[in-house]
Structures are given as structure tokens and as C-alpha cells.
Amino acid sequence: MFKGNRRPHIPIYYSTGRDVVLMIDDDKEKHVSELLRQIQPLLTGFLLIGVDLRPQCTHKSLKNNSFRETVIKISHALIHIASWVFVLLIMYGIFSDKSSQTLKQDIAVRGLTILTIFLRSVLYWRHKDILKTLTHLSDAYEKINLKSKNLNKGFVSALFIVYIGVFISMYGTVLLVLIAKGEIFIKYFIQRKYYYVTPSSLPLYVYYLFLIVDFMLFLINCMSIGLFIILLLAVCTALKLILRDYRKSISSSRVTFEVLQRRYTTVMGTVNRVDKCLSFPLFIILGMHILLLFFVVSFYDWRQIWIRSVSVMEIYFCVIFIFYIGQYCAMTIFAARIHDEVQNIKIEVAKMSSRSSQLTAVEQLLLIANVNSHSNICLTVWGFMNITKNSVFSSLGALVTFGALFQDL
């Protein structure tokens, strides 16, 4: 009547338990924690710029497809080799250019390109450390009760698509305007930007080929910046929620001193680990933004722009200036929230004496002393500057002020 399972079956009471342990370990390896699942489109996007941040369980599941993994490794190597060859060409162009006027207008753009390639290389060489840090952060994020509605695949994918779409449309508009104006403007644009590798006379199709290459380089560099910025915002949001969850647990009347002490050590260790991993890439990308903002403020004659008609490149740099200010503020404000949450924990611990708690007076004093000793923990710019709200606005104000003063020299 019933078709039973004909496979050999071993009763549980005859089993040594070893197979069960192996199954549990295998399930644990296949499990991807909450945060990594939600930012999976972001981690997949890093593959397109030569950085592999896929979880280890994904690598193991793709071992059978060795051809795909070989293609990924070769493409990543080619991306980084071509990028540094391009850097060498840029450096050659900087030192071979004898025109000081050209240097004033182009050195910031070339510097921005070099720093973008350097950022991509840093992410490539440290991708294992970054992946371990993200896994540790994701495991800590999975244990908290309060989750962010914005940390999901749909929102992350939409944010990245909008970011890339805006910059592609702006730069694509510039190239289309040049094409519409005729081949003289196309030749001038290419010879000005790539004069160190282009002869004085080339067929027109070669200039169009240079336009395509230039657009592809811009796309890869734009994706590198956008992916890292969105990753940084996601990491800061997860850290903020982990700290906030610990702060809310302090007010619970059922929590014990040992639990609070152990959790505080774990949470602060997570913040320190994230800072150690991302502080140098954060230093690079903030340096890129400072360089471009200083360049636009100091080298552009804003008074003349209002008098005469502006070119499409001047409009492009004005829009880029606004977007980079927004990116700089977004990165620093999100990073400064970590410092704010640490200070909120300090304030919440100080209020413990005014409400009922299982902690004795001595335990409360010990917890307050421990929290106060770590109250300066926050994200830093390569360890030499803490990112707080005061540093955000003071650095931006100093940048604009010195840029304006440099313009008048």
C-alpha cells in the first residue's frame, strides 16, 4: 500500500553521533548571516571591478564550476594590470607636460583617477580581511532584535542603480554634446585628455574608440567609488543598530552584570575591528573628495561663470561639486553616528543608579568605569583623526575657506 524508503537506514540509538555533528557543521558552513544576505547585490557588484567579497560558503558551492572561477580570477588580474598601466601613463603625462595652465586644470582629475585605482587595489589586496570583518559584523547584527528596514536587497540594489545611473547620464551627456558639436571638439577633448599617448593626427574612428575607452574607464571608476560608499553606509548602519541594541539592553531590569560586561566587550571589539579594516580605505576616499572639492573651489573662477556663457564641462564640474559635497557629508555623518551611539551608551549607564536594576552599587560602578574607559571608541581616518559631528563640519568649512583663499592668491 505504501512505498517505503528502500535506502539503508541506521537507527539513531546505534549511531555514534559523528554523522550528526558533521551535518550540523555542514549546515553552519552553508548558512549566510542576515547582513551578508541583504547586501549580496553589493558584494556581487564588487566582482565587476575586480574585488571578490563573496562569502566562503558561496566559494565552496562554486568549486564545481572551475571554469567560472578561472574566468573571474583572470578578469580581475587583467583589470588591475590595465589600471596600473593607465596610472603609469598618467604619471608620464603629468611629468612630460610643460604647460602650467594645463596642470592647474587637469592635475586634480588625474589625481582623482589615480586615487580611485589605488582604492580599488587596496580593496583587492585586503578583500579577505574585509570579508572576515563583514562576516563578523553580520553575525553580530543577526543577534540583535532591532533591524533596519533599509538594509535589504531591494533598497541596496536600487541605491546602487540610481547612483551609477546619475553619473553615467551626466558624463554621457558631456560626451554626446561633444559628438554633436563635431569632430573638432572630439579631437580637442581626446588630445587634451590623452595627449601623452595620442599623436597629433589620427583617423576619426580612433578618436571614437578613445571615447568608448574613456567612458568604460569612467564607468569602472564610478562603480568603485559608488560600491564602497554604499558598503560604508551599510556597515555604519549595522554598527549603529548593534550599539543601540546594547544601549536598550542596559535599561532592562532582568539583565545581569556579567551579561552587560561580556556584551559590551564584544560590541566594542566589533567597532574596533571594523575601524581597523576600513579606516585606510576611508582615508583614501575622503582624500579623493577633499582633492576634488578643493580643486573646484580654488581653480574655478565662479564670478566669470555668472557673467559669460558656461560650457558643458563647467556645468558638469558644478554638478559633480554638489554631488561630492553630498557624498562627503553622507559618509562622515554616517560614520560620526558610531561616536554618538557610544556616547549615548555612556549616558545610559550613568542613569542606572536612578532606576531599579539587578546590579549592585559596586557592579554599577565597575560597569560605568569600563564604559568610560572606552568612551572614545569610534571610526577614524586611518587612526589619526576621530570622525565625529564636530570634525565633519569643521573639515568641510576649512576646505571651502582655504580653497577660496587659494583662488585669490
Buried (B, 14 or more C-beta within 10 A) or exposed (E): EEEEEEEEEEEEEEEEEEEEEEEEEEEEEEEBBBBBBBBBBBBEBBBBBBBBBBBEBBEEEEEEEEEEBEEBEEEBEEBBEBBBEBBEEBEEBBEEBEEEEBEEBBBBBBBBBBBBBBBBBBBBEBBEEBBEBBBBBBBBBBEBEEBBEEBBEEBBBEBBEEBBEBBBEBBEBBBEBBBEEEEEBBBEBBBEBBBBEBEEEBEEEBBBEBBEEBBEBBBBBBBBBBBBBBBBBBBBBBBBBBBBBBBEBBEEEEBEBEEBBEBBEEBBEBBBBBBEBBBBBBBBBBBBBBBBBBBBBBBBEEEEBEEEEBEBEBBBBBBBBEBBBEBBBBBBBBBBBBBBBBBBBBEBBEEBEEEEBEBEEEBBEBBBEBBEEBBEBBBBBBEEEBBBEEBBBEBBEEBBEEBEEEBEE
